[in-house]
Amino acid sequence: MIGKAYWAIFKYYDNSAHRMTFKKRPVLIIGQADGSDYVVLPISRVTRRENIDQRYDFEIRVRDYPMLSLKATSYIRTHKQSVANIGELAERIVDFKKEYPDAYVEVIALVEEFQKKLIDDAL
């Protein structure tokens, strides 16, 4: 599972409906938290440019990563890890680690850099 991109079901608060709801979004699995939970990075469009983190958002252009089947330039958000249960992983998109090994190594390096900064700042 590690290194693969999946469609995952995420819960979020819908401001217009004033309730919790669900949406399907692509994620990259970077680790296993326990027997049924995985550490994932969201893959997002980030429609407001000011919300793009220039250091930690890894840009994914459609033409450079066609096997992800994205409709627009998106970002692997290496500083926004979350945990997804195996039941929330809907379908595999691509083995990102195998198909895009150089990009995968860059993404993991950014995760490592962010985690080090997070720990350093906490101490």
MARLO-750988 format. One record per residue (C-alpha): residue number from 1; residue in three letters; chain; x, y, z. Coordinates in nm, 3 decimals, decimal comma. Layout:
<recs>
(NUM Ala A (X Y Z))
...
</recs>
This chain:
<recs>
(1 Met A (0,000 0,000 0,000))
(2 Ile A (0,283 0,243 0,079))
(3 Gly A (0,368 0,455 -0,224))
(4 Lys A (0,031 0,406 -0,391))
(5 Ala A (-0,221 0,678 -0,473))
(6 Tyr A (-0,583 0,598 -0,384))
(7 Trp A (-0,922 0,760 -0,391))
(8 Ala A (-1,023 0,802 -0,028))
(9 Ile A (-1,349 0,903 0,138))
(10 Phe A (-1,305 1,201 0,374))
(11 Lys A (-1,548 1,363 0,614))
(12 Tyr A (-1,565 1,743 0,610))
(13 Tyr A (-1,795 2,021 0,727))
(14 Asp A (-2,008 2,164 0,444))
(15 Asn A (-2,061 2,533 0,527))
(16 Ser A (-2,345 2,575 0,279))
(17 Ala A (-2,539 2,275 0,412))
(18 His A (-2,434 2,335 0,775))
(19 Arg A (-2,352 1,969 0,835))
(20 Met A (-2,082 1,708 0,809))
(21 Thr A (-2,064 1,533 0,473))
(22 Phe A (-1,821 1,322 0,269))
(23 Lys A (-1,616 1,364 -0,045))
(24 Lys A (-1,382 1,146 -0,244))
(25 Arg A (-1,031 1,283 -0,287))
(26 Pro A (-0,698 1,145 -0,407))
(27 Val A (-0,430 1,069 -0,148))
(28 Leu A (-0,079 0,930 -0,146))
(29 Ile A (-0,013 0,660 0,113))
(30 Ile A (0,324 0,716 0,283))
(31 Gly A (0,306 0,486 0,584))
(32 Gln A (0,111 0,240 0,793))
(33 Ala A (-0,002 0,363 1,135))
(34 Asp A (-0,127 0,023 1,253))
(35 Gly A (-0,301 -0,287 1,118))
(36 Ser A (-0,583 -0,100 0,946))
(37 Asp A (-0,481 0,268 0,935))
(38 Tyr A (-0,254 0,441 0,684))
(39 Val A (-0,073 0,775 0,693))
(40 Val A (-0,174 0,968 0,382))
(41 Leu A (-0,101 1,297 0,210))
(42 Pro A (-0,390 1,473 0,037))
(43 Ile A (-0,361 1,555 -0,331))
(44 Ser A (-0,551 1,881 -0,379))
(45 Arg A (-0,615 2,143 -0,647))
(46 Val A (-0,566 2,438 -0,406))
(47 Thr A (-0,779 2,686 -0,598))
(48 Arg A (-0,662 2,993 -0,403))
(49 Arg A (-0,297 3,057 -0,493))
(50 Glu A (-0,227 3,225 -0,158))
(51 Asn A (-0,297 2,891 0,013))
(52 Ile A (-0,017 2,712 -0,171))
(53 Asp A (0,281 2,646 0,054))
(54 Gln A (0,581 2,732 -0,163))
(55 Arg A (0,807 2,493 0,027))
(56 Tyr A (0,593 2,191 0,114))
(57 Asp A (0,326 2,166 -0,159))
(58 Phe A (0,463 1,939 -0,432))
(59 Glu A (0,318 2,044 -0,768))
(60 Ile A (0,158 1,777 -0,987))
(61 Arg A (0,096 1,892 -1,344))
(62 Val A (-0,151 1,681 -1,541))
(63 Arg A (0,085 1,637 -1,837))
(64 Asp A (0,375 1,525 -1,615))
(65 Tyr A (0,176 1,270 -1,412))
(66 Pro A (-0,093 1,137 -1,649))
(67 Met A (-0,145 0,810 -1,459))
(68 Leu A (-0,293 1,004 -1,166))
(69 Ser A (-0,588 1,098 -1,393))
(70 Leu A (-0,617 1,447 -1,243))
(71 Lys A (-0,819 1,712 -1,423))
(72 Ala A (-0,610 2,011 -1,314))
(73 Thr A (-0,273 2,098 -1,167))
(74 Ser A (-0,275 1,973 -0,810))
(75 Tyr A (-0,042 1,951 -0,512))
(76 Ile A (0,072 1,673 -0,284))
(77 Arg A (0,044 1,850 0,049))
(78 Thr A (0,344 1,709 0,234))
(79 His A (0,274 1,920 0,545))
(80 Lys A (-0,089 1,803 0,582))
(81 Gln A (-0,066 1,438 0,683))
(82 Ser A (-0,370 1,254 0,804))
(83 Val A (-0,470 0,898 0,886))
(84 Ala A (-0,715 0,699 0,675))
(85 Asn A (-0,866 0,367 0,773))
(86 Ile A (-0,843 0,094 0,510))
(87 Gly A (-1,224 0,112 0,484))
(88 Glu A (-1,195 0,473 0,363))
(89 Leu A (-0,968 0,379 0,072))
(90 Ala A (-1,205 0,341 -0,219))
(91 Glu A (-0,993 0,245 -0,518))
(92 Arg A (-0,630 0,246 -0,625))
(93 Ile A (-0,530 0,509 -0,879))
(94 Val A (-0,164 0,425 -0,945))
(95 Asp A (0,150 0,291 -0,781))
(96 Phe A (0,307 0,637 -0,755))
(97 Lys A (0,631 0,506 -0,606))
(98 Lys A (0,682 0,266 -0,898))
(99 Glu A (0,558 0,488 -1,184))
(100 Tyr A (0,712 0,817 -1,062))
(101 Pro A (1,007 0,713 -0,842))
(102 Asp A (1,194 1,045 -0,861))
(103 Ala A (0,885 1,244 -0,762))
(104 Tyr A (0,811 0,996 -0,482))
(105 Val A (1,160 1,043 -0,335))
(106 Glu A (1,116 1,423 -0,352))
(107 Val A (0,779 1,401 -0,176))
(108 Ile A (0,921 1,182 0,103))
(109 Ala A (1,217 1,420 0,143))
(110 Leu A (0,972 1,710 0,188))
(111 Val A (0,776 1,510 0,447))
(112 Glu A (1,099 1,438 0,633))
(113 Glu A (1,204 1,804 0,621))
(114 Phe A (0,866 1,919 0,748))
(115 Gln A (0,863 1,662 1,029))
(116 Lys A (1,213 1,766 1,138))
(117 Lys A (1,108 2,133 1,143))
(118 Leu A (0,792 2,042 1,336))
(119 Ile A (0,993 1,855 1,602))
(120 Asp A (1,264 2,124 1,619))
(121 Asp A (0,999 2,394 1,666))
(122 Ala A (0,830 2,189 1,938))
(123 Leu A (1,147 2,158 2,143))
</recs>
